Amino acid sequence: MSGLTIGLLSLDLLSLKVLSDSGTGETKRFAKRLFPIIRQHHWLLVTLLLGNAACVEAMPIFLDRVSDPVTAVLVSVTAVLFFGEVIPQALCTRYGLKIGYYCSPIVYVCMAVMSPIAFPISKLLDCILGTDHETVFKREELKSLVSFHGPETRRQPLSGRMSARSRTSSLVTIIRGALELTSVTAGDACTPIEKVFMLSDELTLDSNTRQRIMQSAHSRVPVYHGENRGDIRGHLLVKMLLLFESPASPSMQELMTNRKCFREMPFVKSSAQLYDLLRIFQLGKS
């Protein structure tokens, strides 16, 4: 009873849902069997504690009838400490899912036998404390959890399939990035203006300019007025420059009048969160 109290009640409903849906082999089978039991959290708690208390109280009474009081106390304390507390809790803490699975029939029987006492108390606890016992993490706690459990990202050899470690690492990276959307600002994530590749509106789209654009490997190139890099007029959509494959090199001013090639530059404050920037990009006008 003591070991099952630690092993079963330490299992989280959310974790069991994940294991029962996406687990493999024995883990999935164990989670499906235990989910209905763990869902009756207070009923299970009262049953296990009631059974544990009954066993602890009955042992010295039984030993007192077959031995002297001193021996009864020493044996009962030793038996309860090592065989009723230390060893069961150590095993169930590490193998709680597996032990709970094989002990689930016994748990069902105990819950049924003790239901006249355990069930009313569990309903009272449900009314007072509620029935929701899923673990809910705050955003910062989730980020720490993902950072702690996520595998280190290492270079993987090129192959036809992505390895399991690489897939897990990529997923952890995505989750960590999504959690940071509301905490990282544009000023923290964006490239400093002095390092941005930009073009002047006085240039023409000649072979030299095309080569510079290709070497930059950017899909959008800001355009500034004259020689003032701080006076940004908008940005070019590089893929749309394919429309100008003629020998004549159009001027940047001509490109800026074409709405397919040139767009206005969206401006945001440096303190804006990345989540707000994502919503701007989703509008499809950037």
Backbone as CSV, one residue per row, in Angstrom:
resi,resn,N_x,N_y,N_z,CA_x,CA_y,CA_z,C_x,C_y,C_z
1,MET,0.818,-1.206,0.000,0.000,0.000,0.000,0.859,1.266,0.000
2,SER,1.925,1.232,0.797,2.807,2.387,0.866,3.510,2.624,-0.464
3,GLY,3.998,1.545,-1.062,4.683,1.682,-2.347,3.754,2.136,-3.450
4,LEU,2.536,1.596,-3.484,1.573,1.992,-4.511,1.128,3.432,-4.333
5,THR,1.079,3.898,-3.086,0.728,5.304,-2.862,1.723,6.225,-3.537
6,ILE,3.002,5.904,-3.400,4.043,6.714,-4.047,4.048,6.491,-5.555
7,GLY,3.991,5.211,-5.968,4.130,4.890,-7.391,2.965,5.341,-8.236
8,LEU,1.724,5.127,-7.765,0.556,5.457,-8.575,0.206,6.941,-8.510
9,LEU,0.240,7.500,-7.314,-0.176,8.893,-7.172,0.864,9.874,-7.704
10,SER,2.068,9.389,-7.988,3.069,10.263,-8.614,2.899,10.331,-10.117
11,LEU,2.054,9.447,-10.675,1.794,9.462,-12.114,0.805,10.576,-12.437
12,ASP,1.083,11.290,-13.500,0.245,12.417,-13.893,-0.694,11.996,-15.019
13,LEU,-1.950,12.472,-14.976,-2.917,12.119,-16.011,-2.457,12.550,-17.390
14,LEU,-1.852,13.741,-17.477,-1.377,14.230,-18.766,-0.284,13.327,-19.323
15,SER,0.635,12.904,-18.456,1.704,12.002,-18.902,1.136,10.662,-19.357
16,LEU,0.131,10.158,-18.634,-0.485,8.891,-19.027,-1.212,9.011,-20.359
17,LYS,-1.847,10.175,-20.598,-2.506,10.386,-21.884,-1.502,10.345,-23.022
18,VAL,-0.371,11.013,-22.815,0.668,11.031,-23.855,1.204,9.633,-24.096
19,LEU,1.472,8.886,-23.015,2.019,7.540,-23.162,1.007,6.590,-23.798
20,SER,-0.279,6.724,-23.428,-1.290,5.830,-23.991,-1.556,6.114,-25.461
21,ASP,-1.318,7.355,-25.907,-1.557,7.717,-27.305,-0.331,7.501,-28.186
22,SER,0.836,7.870,-27.656,2.036,7.831,-28.492,3.119,6.911,-27.969
23,GLY,2.849,6.192,-26.870,3.847,5.279,-26.348,4.012,4.051,-27.226
24,THR,4.985,3.242,-26.898,5.255,2.036,-27.684,5.319,0.830,-26.762
25,GLY,4.882,-0.317,-27.273,5.040,-1.581,-26.570,4.375,-1.614,-25.216
26,GLU,5.134,-2.049,-24.209,4.606,-2.215,-22.862,4.175,-0.890,-22.243
27,THR,4.908,0.163,-22.516,4.585,1.453,-21.916,3.174,1.896,-22.277
28,LYS,2.796,1.729,-23.533,1.451,2.106,-23.975,0.393,1.250,-23.289
29,ARG,0.659,-0.040,-23.151,-0.296,-0.940,-22.501,-0.427,-0.625,-21.019
30,PHE,0.695,-0.339,-20.362,0.658,0.009,-18.950,-0.157,1.280,-18.718
31,ALA,0.089,2.293,-19.558,-0.594,3.581,-19.383,-2.102,3.452,-19.579
32,LYS,-2.522,2.667,-20.574,-3.955,2.497,-20.818,-4.639,1.795,-19.650
33,ARG,-3.964,0.821,-19.039,-4.552,0.101,-17.918,-4.670,0.999,-16.678
34,LEU,-3.685,1.847,-16.444,-3.657,2.648,-15.217,-4.452,3.937,-15.305
35,PHE,-4.739,4.393,-16.522,-5.428,5.685,-16.655,-6.765,5.729,-15.915
36,PRO,-7.650,4.708,-16.023,-8.917,4.781,-15.275,-8.732,4.811,-13.768
37,ILE,-7.669,4.156,-13.277,-7.421,4.143,-11.834,-6.942,5.510,-11.362
38,ILE,-5.951,6.072,-12.076,-5.388,7.358,-11.667,-6.434,8.463,-11.782
39,ARG,-7.378,8.312,-12.695,-8.413,9.334,-12.856,-9.273,9.458,-11.593
40,GLN,-9.425,8.348,-10.842,-10.132,8.387,-9.550,-9.125,8.716,-8.446
41,HIS,-8.564,9.889,-8.528,-7.405,10.238,-7.701,-7.706,10.135,-6.210
42,HIS,-8.741,10.808,-5.747,-9.025,10.835,-4.311,-9.518,9.484,-3.803
43,TRP,-10.296,8.770,-4.603,-10.756,7.439,-4.200,-9.562,6.506,-4.034
44,LEU,-8.627,6.573,-4.990,-7.417,5.762,-4.899,-6.585,6.159,-3.694
45,LEU,-6.444,7.458,-3.450,-5.645,7.945,-2.324,-6.194,7.453,-0.997
46,VAL,-7.485,7.623,-0.788,-8.094,7.212,0.479,-8.002,5.705,0.654
47,THR,-8.204,4.933,-0.415,-8.116,3.467,-0.336,-6.735,3.013,0.083
48,LEU,-5.708,3.551,-0.565,-4.339,3.126,-0.255,-3.917,3.551,1.153
49,LEU,-4.266,4.756,1.540,-3.898,5.217,2.881,-4.660,4.452,3.958
50,LEU,-5.912,4.158,3.701,-6.704,3.395,4.664,-6.160,1.983,4.821
51,GLY,-5.808,1.346,3.689,-5.227,0.011,3.752,-3.877,0.008,4.441
52,ASN,-3.070,1.016,4.163,-1.754,1.110,4.792,-1.881,1.311,6.298
53,ALA,-2.794,2.176,6.723,-2.995,2.421,8.155,-3.508,1.175,8.860
54,ALA,-4.402,0.428,8.206,-4.932,-0.796,8.812,-3.834,-1.830,9.011
55,CYS,-2.950,-1.981,8.017,-1.855,-2.952,8.131,-0.875,-2.562,9.225
56,VAL,-0.530,-1.275,9.275,0.437,-0.805,10.270,-0.102,-0.996,11.679
57,GLU,-1.386,-0.720,11.883,-1.973,-0.848,13.218,-2.198,-2.310,13.602
58,ALA,-2.463,-3.172,12.602,-2.764,-4.573,12.910,-1.519,-5.372,13.251
59,MET,-0.368,-4.996,12.709,0.837,-5.803,12.901,1.255,-5.906,14.373
60,PRO,1.403,-4.791,15.123,1.814,-4.945,16.536,0.771,-5.675,17.369
61,ILE,-0.522,-5.539,17.044,-1.559,-6.257,17.792,-1.413,-7.754,17.583
62,PHE,-1.166,-8.163,16.350,-0.984,-9.586,16.048,0.278,-10.131,16.714
63,LEU,1.391,-9.386,16.612,2.650,-9.861,17.187,2.594,-9.890,18.713
64,ASP,1.803,-9.014,19.308,1.695,-8.976,20.764,1.077,-10.262,21.307
65,ARG,0.274,-10.935,20.493,-0.372,-12.171,20.937,0.532,-13.387,20.808
66,VAL,1.548,-13.296,19.961,2.433,-14.451,19.761,3.814,-14.238,20.364
67,SER,4.084,-13.055,20.937,5.391,-12.774,21.534,5.221,-11.729,22.625
68,ASP,6.338,-11.376,23.255,6.274,-10.359,24.304,6.185,-8.976,23.686
69,PRO,5.721,-7.982,24.440,5.511,-6.641,23.889,6.757,-6.006,23.280
70,VAL,7.934,-6.184,23.933,9.148,-5.568,23.409,9.498,-6.138,22.037
71,THR,9.465,-7.460,21.925,9.752,-8.088,20.633,8.743,-7.662,19.578
72,ALA,7.484,-7.573,19.974,6.444,-7.159,19.035,6.705,-5.770,18.485
73,VAL,7.114,-4.840,19.377,7.386,-3.479,18.929,8.600,-3.435,18.008
74,LEU,9.695,-4.131,18.398,10.916,-4.112,17.589,10.689,-4.736,16.214
75,VAL,10.026,-5.884,16.181,9.798,-6.559,14.903,8.868,-5.749,14.022
76,SER,7.804,-5.201,14.621,6.841,-4.442,13.813,7.465,-3.179,13.253
77,VAL,8.271,-2.477,14.064,8.919,-1.257,13.570,9.907,-1.587,12.455
78,THR,10.711,-2.652,12.651,11.686,-3.040,11.635,10.989,-3.485,10.346
79,ALA,9.957,-4.298,10.488,9.239,-4.792,9.306,8.568,-3.659,8.564
80,VAL,7.933,-2.757,9.308,7.248,-1.637,8.657,8.253,-0.719,7.975
81,LEU,9.373,-0.449,8.633,10.354,0.488,8.098,10.972,-0.021,6.802
82,PHE,11.467,-1.259,6.815,12.202,-1.757,5.650,11.282,-2.403,4.607
83,PHE,10.399,-3.288,5.063,9.588,-4.048,4.107,8.253,-3.380,3.798
84,GLY,7.874,-2.401,4.598,6.609,-1.720,4.349,6.758,-0.295,3.858
85,GLU,7.959,0.284,3.992,8.152,1.680,3.588,9.325,1.839,2.625
86,VAL,10.533,1.522,3.093,11.753,1.825,2.338,11.800,1.054,1.017
87,ILE,11.744,-0.279,1.088,11.887,-1.087,-0.130,10.733,-0.878,-1.108
88,PRO,9.456,-0.939,-0.655,8.360,-0.714,-1.616,8.395,0.664,-2.263
89,GLN,8.689,1.689,-1.479,8.707,3.035,-2.056,9.873,3.216,-3.012
90,ALA,11.020,2.619,-2.696,12.169,2.719,-3.606,11.863,2.040,-4.936
91,LEU,11.232,0.859,-4.889,10.898,0.141,-6.119,9.804,0.851,-6.907
92,CYS,8.765,1.290,-6.222,7.635,1.902,-6.920,7.969,3.294,-7.443
93,THR,8.919,3.959,-6.836,9.340,5.253,-7.362,10.009,5.088,-8.717
94,ARG,10.786,4.018,-8.868,11.502,3.798,-10.125,10.665,3.028,-11.138
95,TYR,9.901,2.058,-10.691,9.124,1.208,-11.608,7.629,1.318,-11.317
96,GLY,7.178,2.533,-11.021,5.785,2.730,-10.632,4.803,2.329,-11.703
97,LEU,5.109,2.610,-12.961,4.192,2.297,-14.057,4.032,0.779,-14.213
98,LYS,5.137,0.061,-14.174,5.090,-1.390,-14.374,4.471,-2.097,-13.172
99,ILE,4.890,-1.715,-11.961,4.344,-2.346,-10.756,2.861,-2.030,-10.617
100,GLY,2.472,-0.792,-10.915,1.066,-0.425,-10.851,0.226,-1.228,-11.825
101,TYR,0.786,-1.518,-13.003,0.051,-2.313,-13.999,-0.257,-3.714,-13.473
102,TYR,0.758,-4.383,-12.918,0.557,-5.749,-12.444,-0.237,-5.803,-11.131
103,CYS,-0.237,-4.722,-10.379,-1.000,-4.683,-9.129,-2.390,-4.079,-9.304
104,SER,-2.733,-3.689,-10.521,-4.024,-3.037,-10.739,-5.214,-3.903,-10.339
105,PRO,-5.215,-5.255,-10.565,-6.356,-6.051,-10.076,-6.521,-5.974,-8.562
106,ILE,-5.396,-6.010,-7.824,-5.458,-5.904,-6.369,-6.007,-4.548,-5.962
107,VAL,-5.588,-3.493,-6.678,-6.055,-2.150,-6.366,-7.560,-2.037,-6.594
108,TYR,-8.045,-2.609,-7.682,-9.491,-2.586,-7.950,-10.264,-3.291,-6.839
109,VAL,-9.752,-4.442,-6.377,-10.417,-5.179,-5.302,-10.437,-4.350,-4.016
110,CYS,-9.304,-3.731,-3.696,-9.240,-2.918,-2.485,-10.179,-1.721,-2.561
111,MET,-10.249,-1.082,-3.737,-11.147,0.054,-3.892,-12.597,-0.374,-3.724
112,ALA,-12.940,-1.580,-4.215,-14.315,-2.069,-4.079,-14.634,-2.442,-2.633
113,VAL,-13.683,-3.118,-1.951,-13.921,-3.558,-0.575,-14.039,-2.363,0.373
114,MET,-13.192,-1.366,0.181,-13.175,-0.203,1.070,-14.061,0.932,0.601
115,SER,-14.827,0.713,-0.469,-15.663,1.786,-1.013,-16.673,2.367,-0.025
116,PRO,-17.257,1.561,0.913,-18.200,2.185,1.855,-17.591,3.325,2.665
117,ILE,-16.271,3.251,2.901,-15.608,4.324,3.645,-14.859,5.256,2.701
118,ALA,-14.126,4.673,1.753,-13.247,5.472,0.901,-14.024,6.343,-0.087
119,PHE,-15.105,5.809,-0.647,-15.834,6.556,-1.683,-16.457,7.848,-1.151
120,PRO,-17.178,7.832,-0.014,-17.732,9.102,0.501,-16.655,10.139,0.825
121,ILE,-15.530,9.649,1.396,-14.444,10.593,1.722,-13.857,11.184,0.450
122,SER,-13.721,10.361,-0.604,-13.163,10.858,-1.863,-14.078,11.902,-2.492
123,LYS,-15.389,11.694,-2.419,-16.320,12.678,-2.961,-16.254,13.982,-2.186
124,LEU,-16.054,13.883,-0.881,-15.894,15.099,-0.074,-14.637,15.856,-0.489
125,LEU,-13.556,15.112,-0.722,-12.315,15.747,-1.177,-12.488,16.351,-2.572
126,ASP,-13.259,15.691,-3.435,-13.525,16.247,-4.768,-14.248,17.577,-4.675
127,CYS,-15.206,17.661,-3.760,-15.958,18.915,-3.597,-15.086,20.023,-3.034
128,ILE,-14.165,19.654,-2.135,-13.334,20.676,-1.486,-12.144,21.082,-2.362
129,LEU,-11.456,20.091,-2.928,-10.199,20.348,-3.660,-10.356,20.314,-5.169
130,GLY,-11.486,19.791,-5.659,-11.663,19.682,-7.100,-11.176,18.347,-7.624
131,THR,-11.540,18.055,-8.856,-11.197,16.763,-9.465,-10.067,16.850,-10.478
132,ASP,-9.601,18.060,-10.796,-8.554,18.228,-11.809,-7.194,18.108,-11.151
133,HIS,-6.452,17.057,-11.533,-5.133,16.841,-10.933,-4.039,16.776,-11.982
134,GLU,-4.309,17.306,-13.172,-3.277,17.339,-14.201,-2.252,18.423,-13.877
135,THR,-1.010,18.142,-14.213,0.061,19.102,-13.985,-0.005,20.195,-15.043
136,VAL,-0.061,21.449,-14.589,-0.095,22.586,-15.496,1.173,23.402,-15.280
137,PHE,1.965,23.575,-16.345,3.220,24.299,-16.264,3.047,25.719,-16.769
138,LYS,3.691,26.644,-16.110,3.781,27.993,-16.642,4.782,28.008,-17.791
139,ARG,4.770,29.093,-18.554,5.620,29.157,-19.742,7.099,29.020,-19.379
140,GLU,7.539,29.708,-18.325,8.944,29.644,-17.946,9.298,28.244,-17.450
141,GLU,8.350,27.588,-16.743,8.607,26.235,-16.280,8.731,25.270,-17.448
142,LEU,7.882,25.454,-18.472,7.961,24.607,-19.660,9.293,24.792,-20.379
143,LYS,9.756,26.035,-20.484,11.030,26.292,-21.143,12.164,25.601,-20.405
144,SER,12.137,25.665,-19.064,13.169,24.992,-18.284,13.069,23.484,-18.438
145,LEU,11.819,22.960,-18.487,11.630,21.529,-18.644,12.157,21.045,-19.978
146,VAL,11.845,21.772,-21.039,12.301,21.390,-22.372,13.815,21.497,-22.467
147,SER,14.396,22.552,-21.881,15.844,22.734,-21.931,16.561,21.634,-21.154
148,PHE,15.915,21.195,-20.044,16.556,20.177,-19.219,16.504,18.800,-19.862
149,HIS,15.332,18.447,-20.457,15.157,17.108,-21.008,15.545,17.016,-22.473
150,GLY,15.713,18.148,-23.139,16.017,18.083,-24.563,17.422,17.613,-24.822
151,PRO,17.619,16.726,-25.780,18.960,16.254,-26.110,19.773,17.344,-26.762
152,GLU,21.061,17.246,-26.608,21.932,18.218,-27.236,21.876,18.074,-28.753
153,THR,21.835,19.213,-29.423,21.787,19.191,-30.884,23.180,18.946,-31.429
154,ARG,23.323,17.880,-32.145,24.610,17.547,-32.736,24.429,17.339,-34.226
155,ARG,25.525,17.481,-34.959,25.464,17.273,-36.397,25.185,15.802,-36.685
156,GLN,24.204,15.582,-37.563,23.865,14.225,-37.945,24.375,13.967,-39.352
157,PRO,24.863,12.782,-39.629,25.305,12.472,-40.987,24.126,12.491,-41.940
158,LEU,24.365,12.955,-43.170,23.304,13.001,-44.161,22.886,11.591,-44.523
159,SER,21.601,11.339,-44.498,21.075,10.022,-44.831,19.663,10.186,-45.338
160,GLY,19.091,9.097,-45.821,17.744,9.157,-46.360,16.715,9.421,-45.295
161,ARG,16.978,9.002,-44.068,16.026,9.182,-42.986,16.678,9.957,-41.850
162,MET,15.837,10.734,-41.189,16.310,11.461,-40.029,16.283,10.518,-38.828
163,SER,17.357,10.487,-38.051,17.413,9.593,-36.908,16.441,10.049,-35.831
164,ALA,16.135,9.137,-34.899,15.202,9.462,-33.814,15.747,10.587,-32.957
165,ARG,17.046,10.576,-32.677,17.648,11.642,-31.871,17.534,12.985,-32.586
166,SER,17.761,12.982,-33.907,17.674,14.228,-34.655,16.252,14.759,-34.684
167,ARG,15.265,13.845,-34.855,13.863,14.275,-34.849,13.485,14.860,-33.498
168,THR,13.904,14.193,-32.420,13.584,14.686,-31.075,14.246,16.023,-30.829
169,SER,15.510,16.169,-31.268,16.218,17.427,-31.098,15.535,18.550,-31.853
170,SER,15.077,18.265,-33.078,14.379,19.279,-33.862,13.072,19.680,-33.199
171,LEU,12.354,18.690,-32.647,11.093,18.984,-31.978,11.319,19.838,-30.743
172,VAL,12.359,19.517,-29.978,12.669,20.307,-28.792,13.014,21.742,-29.178
173,THR,13.772,21.898,-30.280,14.125,23.239,-30.748,12.883,24.030,-31.129
174,ILE,11.932,23.379,-31.810,10.698,24.049,-32.212,9.890,24.457,-30.988
175,ILE,9.754,23.544,-30.016,8.980,23.851,-28.811,9.618,24.997,-28.045
176,ARG,10.952,24.943,-27.919,11.641,26.004,-27.183,11.465,27.345,-27.878
177,GLY,11.537,27.350,-29.212,11.339,28.589,-29.958,9.929,29.127,-29.815
178,ALA,8.934,28.222,-29.842,7.548,28.664,-29.697,7.293,29.270,-28.329
179,LEU,7.912,28.708,-27.289,7.717,29.243,-25.943,8.371,30.604,-25.772
180,GLU,9.378,30.904,-26.591,10.076,32.179,-26.466,9.424,33.295,-27.269
181,LEU,8.377,32.985,-28.029,7.752,34.002,-28.877,7.218,35.173,-28.075
182,THR,6.738,34.920,-26.863,6.149,35.989,-26.064,7.117,36.592,-25.065
183,SER,8.367,36.150,-25.079,9.340,36.706,-24.131,10.509,37.401,-24.827
184,VAL,10.819,37.015,-26.074,11.915,37.648,-26.816,11.357,38.795,-27.643
185,THR,12.038,39.924,-27.629,11.587,41.108,-28.355,12.258,41.197,-29.720
186,ALA,11.723,42.084,-30.548,12.297,42.291,-31.879,13.727,42.804,-31.776
187,GLY,13.982,43.661,-30.793,15.331,44.180,-30.612,16.338,43.099,-30.281
188,ASP,15.885,42.037,-29.600,16.776,40.940,-29.243,17.037,40.008,-30.427
189,ALA,16.039,39.832,-31.296,16.130,38.815,-32.341,16.562,39.355,-33.693
190,CYS,16.249,40.605,-33.990,16.503,41.127,-35.332,17.968,41.490,-35.537
191,THR,18.377,41.533,-36.813,19.744,41.895,-37.181,19.935,43.400,-37.030
192,PRO,21.021,43.846,-36.418,21.276,45.298,-36.306,21.301,45.952,-37.675
193,ILE,20.815,47.185,-37.757,20.640,47.877,-39.036,21.950,48.022,-39.789
194,GLU,23.060,48.173,-39.065,24.344,48.358,-39.747,24.835,47.066,-40.406
195,LYS,24.262,45.927,-40.050,24.662,44.658,-40.636,23.683,44.153,-41.694
196,VAL,22.627,44.908,-41.958,21.605,44.475,-42.912,22.074,44.768,-44.334
197,PHE,21.877,43.799,-45.228,22.188,44.016,-46.644,21.071,44.837,-47.268
198,MET,21.411,46.018,-47.802,20.429,46.916,-48.392,20.975,47.494,-49.698
199,LEU,20.072,48.039,-50.508,20.430,48.649,-51.776,19.907,50.079,-51.817
200,SER,20.647,50.937,-52.535,20.208,52.314,-52.707,19.213,52.411,-53.861
201,ASP,18.277,53.357,-53.772,17.311,53.535,-54.859,17.927,54.212,-56.077
202,GLU,19.223,54.546,-56.013,19.911,55.144,-57.139,20.572,54.097,-58.038
203,LEU,20.538,52.838,-57.641,21.182,51.778,-58.412,20.272,51.297,-59.548
204,THR,20.872,50.528,-60.431,20.110,49.853,-61.480,20.302,48.356,-61.313
205,LEU,19.353,47.588,-61.839,19.409,46.140,-61.701,20.293,45.555,-62.805
206,ASP,21.579,45.867,-62.722,22.518,45.335,-63.698,23.075,44.008,-63.189
207,SER,24.003,43.442,-63.927,24.554,42.132,-63.561,25.281,42.176,-62.223
208,ASN,25.942,43.306,-61.930,26.655,43.424,-60.668,25.681,43.428,-59.487
209,THR,24.582,44.179,-59.637,23.589,44.233,-58.562,22.915,42.877,-58.380
210,ARG,22.617,42.200,-59.505,22.020,40.877,-59.406,22.949,39.905,-58.668
211,GLN,24.244,40.010,-58.960,25.204,39.126,-58.311,25.248,39.384,-56.813
212,ARG,25.197,40.646,-56.413,25.193,40.988,-54.988,23.944,40.447,-54.294
213,ILE,22.809,40.550,-54.974,21.560,40.048,-54.385,21.623,38.534,-54.211
214,MET,22.150,37.820,-55.212,22.246,36.367,-55.113,23.196,35.951,-54.000
215,GLN,24.301,36.688,-53.848,25.268,36.346,-52.810,24.716,36.604,-51.409
216,SER,23.786,37.564,-51.296,23.199,37.848,-49.984,22.271,36.719,-49.532
217,ALA,21.677,35.994,-50.492,20.794,34.849,-50.205,19.578,35.241,-49.375
218,HIS,19.078,36.466,-49.558,17.889,36.929,-48.855,16.698,36.943,-49.800
219,SER,15.525,36.679,-49.259,14.309,36.709,-50.074,13.736,38.119,-50.192
220,ARG,14.138,39.008,-49.287,13.689,40.400,-49.309,14.878,41.315,-49.054
221,VAL,14.986,42.364,-49.831,16.121,43.280,-49.713,15.587,44.691,-49.486
222,PRO,15.914,45.317,-48.351,15.472,46.692,-48.114,16.120,47.667,-49.091
223,VAL,15.384,48.724,-49.411,15.869,49.769,-50.310,15.808,51.095,-49.561
224,TYR,16.946,51.828,-49.550,16.991,53.114,-48.861,17.176,54.229,-49.891
225,HIS,16.893,55.440,-49.444,16.937,56.596,-50.346,18.328,57.202,-50.373
226,GLY,18.869,57.356,-51.582,20.163,58.019,-51.753,21.266,57.281,-51.037
227,GLU,21.926,58.003,-50.144,23.015,57.413,-49.363,22.655,57.294,-47.890
228,ASN,21.415,57.591,-47.551,20.971,57.554,-46.149,20.373,56.182,-45.842
229,ARG,21.135,55.315,-45.199,20.649,53.968,-44.872,19.537,53.990,-43.848
230,GLY,19.346,55.078,-43.181,18.269,55.178,-42.209,16.929,55.529,-42.836
231,ASP,16.939,55.967,-44.090,15.715,56.359,-44.788,15.269,55.198,-45.677
232,ILE,14.643,54.189,-45.077,14.254,52.976,-45.796,12.879,53.201,-46.420
233,ARG,12.792,52.971,-47.744,11.555,53.220,-48.474,10.690,51.966,-48.630
234,GLY,11.267,50.788,-48.475,10.537,49.542,-48.652,11.504,48.406,-48.905
235,HIS,11.007,47.326,-49.471,11.893,46.202,-49.751,11.487,45.511,-51.046
236,LEU,12.497,44.952,-51.692,12.298,44.201,-52.931,12.000,42.740,-52.626
237,LEU,11.082,42.154,-53.376,10.846,40.712,-53.336,11.740,40.068,-54.386
238,VAL,12.763,39.388,-53.935,13.803,38.897,-54.838,13.228,37.948,-55.884
239,LYS,12.305,37.083,-55.507,11.792,36.106,-56.471,11.049,36.788,-57.626
240,MET,10.496,37.985,-57.378,9.755,38.673,-58.424,10.678,39.371,-59.418
241,LEU,11.970,39.451,-59.085,12.925,40.062,-60.020,13.143,39.198,-61.251
242,LEU,12.639,37.978,-61.220,12.719,37.121,-62.410,11.927,37.705,-63.566
243,LEU,11.017,38.627,-63.262,10.237,39.274,-64.314,11.093,40.194,-65.167
244,PHE,12.258,40.547,-64.639,13.123,41.498,-65.351,14.382,40.794,-65.816
245,GLU,14.208,39.843,-66.694,15.330,39.094,-67.244,15.773,39.641,-68.596
246,SER,15.196,40.769,-68.999,15.563,41.353,-70.289,16.966,41.941,-70.221
247,PRO,17.639,42.114,-71.382,18.984,42.698,-71.380,19.042,44.083,-70.755
248,ALA,17.953,44.852,-70.928,17.939,46.190,-70.349,17.896,46.096,-68.835
249,SER,18.724,46.873,-68.155,18.771,46.871,-66.693,17.828,47.943,-66.156
250,PRO,16.699,47.541,-65.558,15.770,48.549,-65.039,16.380,49.279,-63.850
251,SER,16.003,50.509,-63.685,16.474,51.283,-62.542,15.704,50.868,-61.293
252,MET,16.279,51.186,-60.140,15.611,50.853,-58.892,14.310,51.643,-58.757
253,GLN,14.301,52.871,-59.296,13.082,53.674,-59.248,11.962,52.995,-60.038
254,GLU,12.303,52.385,-61.173,11.304,51.670,-61.956,10.776,50.458,-61.205
255,LEU,11.667,49.750,-60.533,11.236,48.591,-59.749,10.323,48.992,-58.596
256,MET,10.602,50.167,-58.009,9.821,50.606,-56.864,8.391,50.975,-57.235
257,THR,8.137,51.220,-58.503,6.776,51.528,-58.934,5.980,50.267,-59.265
258,ASN,6.645,49.124,-59.303,5.977,47.862,-59.605,5.544,47.206,-58.285
259,ARG,4.253,47.081,-58.054,3.746,46.566,-56.782,4.036,45.082,-56.585
260,LYS,4.347,44.378,-57.680,4.675,42.972,-57.534,6.093,42.765,-57.026
261,CYS,6.953,43.711,-57.312,8.362,43.571,-56.927,8.714,44.345,-55.669
262,PHE,7.959,45.392,-55.389,8.341,46.283,-54.295,7.182,46.390,-53.310
263,ARG,7.481,46.263,-52.037,6.478,46.367,-50.975,6.920,47.388,-49.933
264,GLU,5.935,47.938,-49.262,6.243,48.844,-48.162,6.856,48.055,-47.005
265,MET,7.730,48.717,-46.276,8.408,48.057,-45.168,7.573,48.171,-43.896
266,PRO,7.188,47.048,-43.277,6.480,47.140,-41.993,7.446,47.563,-40.894
267,PHE,7.025,48.501,-40.071,7.851,48.992,-38.976,7.215,48.607,-37.645
268,VAL,8.027,48.137,-36.720,7.574,47.800,-35.372,8.571,48.360,-34.373
269,LYS,8.128,48.492,-33.146,9.027,48.951,-32.087,9.989,47.827,-31.710
270,SER,11.155,48.224,-31.249,12.141,47.222,-30.849,11.673,46.413,-29.650
271,SER,10.722,46.965,-28.891,10.204,46.256,-27.713,9.068,45.302,-28.053
272,ALA,8.658,45.243,-29.338,7.567,44.358,-29.736,7.994,42.902,-29.572
273,GLN,7.071,42.057,-29.125,7.366,40.647,-28.932,7.318,39.901,-30.268
274,LEU,8.053,38.802,-30.328,8.099,38.023,-31.562,6.730,37.476,-31.937
275,TYR,5.873,37.259,-30.941,4.535,36.772,-31.254,3.770,37.798,-32.082
276,ASP,3.939,39.093,-31.767,3.292,40.151,-32.556,3.873,40.212,-33.965
277,LEU,5.180,40.005,-34.100,5.797,39.993,-35.423,5.286,38.821,-36.256
278,LEU,5.069,37.685,-35.607,4.548,36.528,-36.324,3.162,36.816,-36.900
279,ARG,2.343,37.515,-36.146,1.001,37.851,-36.634,1.081,38.796,-37.828
280,ILE,2.079,39.694,-37.843,2.253,40.587,-38.987,2.652,39.798,-40.226
281,PHE,3.587,38.851,-40.060,4.013,38.032,-41.196,2.874,37.165,-41.729
282,GLN,1.972,36.735,-40.842,0.875,35.876,-41.263,-0.154,36.630,-42.111
283,LEU,-0.099,37.958,-42.085,-1.014,38.724,-42.916,-0.679,38.603,-44.402
284,GLY,0.551,38.190,-44.687,0.948,37.952,-46.072,1.271,39.212,-46.853
285,LYS,1.494,40.322,-46.164,1.780,41.575,-46.855,3.203,42.061,-46.606
286,SER,4.013,41.208,-46.057,5.370,41.616,-45.718,6.394,40.959,-46.646
